[in-house]
Amino acid sequence: MTKTLSFAAVHFTTAFAVGWAMSGSVLVGGALALVEPFCNTIAFHFHEKLWRRLERRRSRRHGEFAHTPL
């Protein structure tokens, strides 16, 4: 969990720094630091769903058992 929190801190800090550097606005940097990780989380959820579907199709095609996470 510590590594996850550390990564989250790096992600928020990077998003803030990029937004601030590109706009010159602390407000824009702060908004980007809050909104971008949220949007990325939603996108990752759908990416994982699609990836699992593709893995199931590939495993059926090759006669393998689909991997299902615990």
N, C-alpha and C positions, 0 to 999 in steps of 0.2 A: 504494500500500500504506500510505503514511503516513496518508492520509485515513481508510482503513478502520480502522487501529489507533486513530486519534483518536476515531472514532465509537464503537468498542468501549469505549474508556475512558469516554466520556460515558455510554454505555448502562449500564455496570457501576456507575458512580458514581451515576447517577440511580436505578437499581434499589435500590442500597444505601440512599441517602438516603430514599427513599419508605418502604422497609421499616422503617428505623430510626425515622423520624418517626411512622409509624402504630403501631408496636409499643413503641417506647421501648427496644428490645433491639438491641444491636450484633450479637448472634448471629443474630437473625431477619433483620436488614438484610443481613448477610453471606451468609446462606443464600439469601435472595431474589436478591442480586446474582449468585450463581452459578447458581441454578436457572432463573430467569426468562429470561435470554438463551438458555440451552440449549433450553428449551421453545419459545421464539419462533423459533429456528432450525429446529426440526423442523416447526413450524406453517408457516413460510415455504416450506419445501421442498414441502409438500403444496399450499399455495396456488399455487405456481408450476406444479406439475403440472396442477392443475385449470385454471389460467389458459391454459396452452398448449393443453390439450384444447379449451377453449371457442374459442380463436383459430383452431384448425384447423377446427372445425365451421363457424365463421363464414366463413372463407375458402373452404371448399368450397361453401358455400351461395351465395356470390357469385362463384364461378368464379375465385377468385384462387389464387395459389400460397401455401402455408403458409410462414410465416417460421420457419426453423430456425436457431437461434443456432450460431455456430461453436464 
